[in-house]
Each structure stands twice: as structure tokens, then as C-alpha cells.
Amino acid sequence: MKTFLPKIDLDQRKWHVIDADGAVLGRLAAQVANVLRGKNKPVFTSHLDAGDFVVVVNAEKVALTGKKETQKQFMSYSGWKGGEKYVSVAQVRARHPEKLITHAVRGMVPKNRLGRVLMTKLKVYKGPNHPHAAQQPAPLKVAN
């Protein structure tokens, strides 16, 4: 049995736009990660980048279930003793709402070179406007 290697045509990559208004963060991130990897295509191969570009708008209006808005914390570590910093979801949403979606999607793509390449195809914007109108992105519905 030979491994099937599809011809990946970089010019044929599609652009999708997703409106995050009212969408649950985890479900949105899972769907975005699948489109970035190309799992929605019949030519999916796990070690190749066959996915499409994804533009997410209205990032500040993404929803979280339960008490995650106040209780969930993001931790960063400087490398020094006592260098841990904790930030709540509400603080991240107030300052950089794009990071909520980017962080969630990054956790769902491979943790290697391929994952870093996939993350370059994700564009997240806090408002309803985006500068990618020339690529004619097709709207993509968020699954419930």
C-alpha cells in the first residue's frame, strides 16, 4: 500500500470568512482548525498543508459557556523566579480579543512546523471589517 500524495495547488486555496458573533469559542476553533488543515477536503493528508485561508471577524463578540469569562485564566511565564502572570478571559477580551480565538485554534493544530505554517493562514479581526475583500472570501457557517 502506497501513501497517497495529492498535488497541492497553492493557487487553488480558497478564502473563508467566519462571523464569530455569538459563536461558542471551542466549537468555532475546532471548525477553523479543520478548515486550516484541510480536513474538510477529500485530498486531506495529515503531513501536508492542503487547507484554506480563514478570516474571522467580530472576535470580541465570541461567546464562552459557563463561568469561563471570569474564572478561566491564561498563564505566561517569563523564565524568572516568580515570573508567572495570570490574566482572565475578561481582561484578554478587553485588550486583545483576537488572542482568544488565536490561542484556541493554536491548541487544535499540530505542535510542529506544519502547525506554525497553518497558523499563518488564520486572520482574526475584532470588528466586522477586514482587508481581505480582494480575495473574495466565501462565508462559512459556524456549526452548532
N, C-alpha and C positions, 0 to 999 in steps of 0.2 A: 504494500500500500504506500503510495507516494503522497507527500504533503501537497495539497492544492495551494498554489500561489497565484492569486489573481493579479491581473495587470492593473495597478493603481494609477489611474489617470488624474494627476493633480489638478488639471483644468476642469474636471467634471465635478469638483466638490461643490455641494450646494450650501446655501446660507439659510439658516432658520432663525426666526425671531420668536421669542417666548415672552409673554407678558406675565410677570411674577405677581401681579396684583391679586392678593387673596390666596395664592397657591401655597401649599404646605411645603416648607423648606426641604425636608428629606425626600419627598416624592418628586419635587422639582429637580433636585440634584441628581437623583437616580436616573431620571429621564434624560437630563442633559449629558450625564456621563455616558449613557448608552449611545446617544447620537454622536458624541465626540469620538468614541471608539469605533463606531460603525456597526454596532450590534444589531441595528435595525435593517441592515442590508444583507442580501444573500451571499455577498462576497466576503463576509467577515472572516478575518484570520487574526488570531489572538496576538501575534507578534508583529503585525503590520498596522500602519496608520491608514485606515480606509474610511475614516469618519468625516463628518461635515463640520462647518463652522456654525457656532451658536451665538446669537446675540440675545442677552436677557435684559429686558427693560423693566422699570418700576421696581428696582431691587429693594427700595425702602418699604414697600408695601407687602413683602413676603410674610406669611403667617407661620407662627410656631404654635404647636399644640401644648396643652398643659401649662405648667408654670415655668417653662424654659426661658421666657422673656426675662424673668428676674433671677431665677436660680441657676441657670446654666452659665458656666464661666469658661473663658478662654485663658489658658496659661501660657506665658512666654518666659524664657529663662535666658539670662544674659551670659551665663557661664561663670559668674562670680558667686561667692557665698552670699546667700540672702538675696540673690538676684531674680527671684521669682516675682512676676507681676500677674495679677488676675484682673480680667476685665469682663463685665457681664455683657450679655447679648444686647441689653438696652443701651449700654454705652457704645458698643460697636455700631449699632444701628444709627445712633445719633451722629457719630463721627464719620464712619465709612461703611454705609450699608452694603456696598458691593462686596466687601470682605466676607459677609455672612454666606453668600452664595458661592464665592470662590473657594472658601475654606471647606464647605460641604462637598463640593464637586471634587476638590483635590483629594479628599479622603476616599473617593469612589473610583479613581483611576489608578492604574498601576504605579507603584512607587519605584520607578526606574527612568531610564532615558525616554522611553516611549511615553510615559505619563507626563514628563515635562514638555514634550512636543505637543501632546494633546491639549495641555492647558493653554498653549499659545493660541489655540483656535476658539477659546472662550472669551467673549467680550461682554462685560457686565456694566450696566449704567443705572444710576439711581433714579433718573427721571424717565419720562416716556419718550424722549428723543434720543436718537443715536446717529452717528455719522456714517452709517453703512448703507445708505439708501441706494447708492450706485450699484451695489452687489445684488439688489432686488431680493432681499430675504423673504422667504415664504413663511407665513405664520404657522406656528406649531402649537397645537392644543396640549395643555398640561393634563395628564391622566389623573383621575381622582383616586 
